[in-house]
Amino acid sequence: MKIRPLGDRVLLKQAKAETKTASGIIIPETAQEKTQTATVEAVGPGTDEDKITVKVGEKVMYDKYAGTQVKIDGEDYLIVKNSDIIAVID
């Protein structure tokens, strides 16, 4: 399935949460914190007021409670507004 965001929306693929600590302790899925980093998978065309400021392939940080979670072909994605992206990670 292919998703194309509309307007000022961006499709992000969420980074996987760590399942093991540095000392080797396994963290159960229910206790894992969701990471707030993701890779840009697709971008919408933007609007006159809100231009898209990220490109496909960039790694970004986003607001903790931003967007709508979707599952595509068994993978977790997030659709967020461009304004919910707070930083690009180099």
CORJO-V630562 format. One record per residue. RES is the residue in one letter. SS is DSSP state (H for helix, E for strand, L for the rest). OMEGA is omega in degrees with one decimal (NA if undefined). BURIAL is I if it has 16 or more other ideal C-beta (glycine too) atoms within 10 Angstrom, else O. Layout:
res: (RES,RES)
ss: (SS,SS)
omega: (OMEGA,OMEGA)
burial: (BURIAL,BURIAL)
//
This chain:
res: (M,K,I,R,P,L,G,D,R,V,L,L,K,Q,A,K,A,E,T,K,T,A,S,G,I,I,I,P,E,T,A,Q,E,K,T,Q,T,A,T,V,E,A,V,G,P,G,T,D,E,D,K,I,T,V,K,V,G,E,K,V,M,Y,D,K,Y,A,G,T,Q,V,K,I,D,G,E,D,Y,L,I,V,K,N,S,D,I,I,A,V,I,D)
ss: (L,L,L,L,L,L,L,L,E,E,E,E,E,E,L,L,L,L,L,E,L,L,L,L,L,E,L,L,H,H,H,L,L,L,L,L,E,E,E,E,E,E,E,L,L,L,L,L,L,L,L,L,L,L,L,L,L,L,E,E,E,E,L,L,L,L,L,E,E,E,E,E,L,L,E,E,E,E,E,E,E,H,H,H,E,E,E,E,E,L)
omega: (179.7,179.8,177.1,-179.8,178.5,176.2,-178.0,-179.0,-179.8,176.9,-178.3,170.9,-175.0,175.4,179.0,176.6,178.3,-180.0,-177.9,177.4,179.4,-179.1,174.5,179.1,179.4,-178.8,178.0,-176.4,-178.6,-178.2,-177.9,174.4,175.9,176.7,179.2,173.9,-177.9,175.9,179.1,-179.7,179.7,178.5,175.1,-178.3,-176.5,177.6,178.5,-178.7,-175.3,177.6,177.3,-175.2,179.4,-180.0,176.8,178.9,179.5,175.5,-173.7,170.2,-178.3,178.3,-173.9,-175.4,-175.3,165.4,-179.6,179.1,175.9,177.3,-178.7,179.9,177.0,179.8,179.0,177.8,179.5,174.8,-176.7,171.0,178.0,-179.0,177.3,177.3,-172.6,-179.9,170.9,-178.5,178.8,NA)
burial: (O,O,O,O,I,O,O,I,I,I,I,I,O,I,O,O,O,O,O,O,O,O,O,O,O,O,O,O,O,O,O,O,O,O,O,I,O,I,O,I,I,I,I,I,O,O,O,O,O,O,O,I,O,O,O,O,O,I,O,I,O,I,O,O,O,I,I,O,O,O,O,O,O,O,O,O,I,I,I,I,I,I,O,I,I,O,O,O,O,O)
//
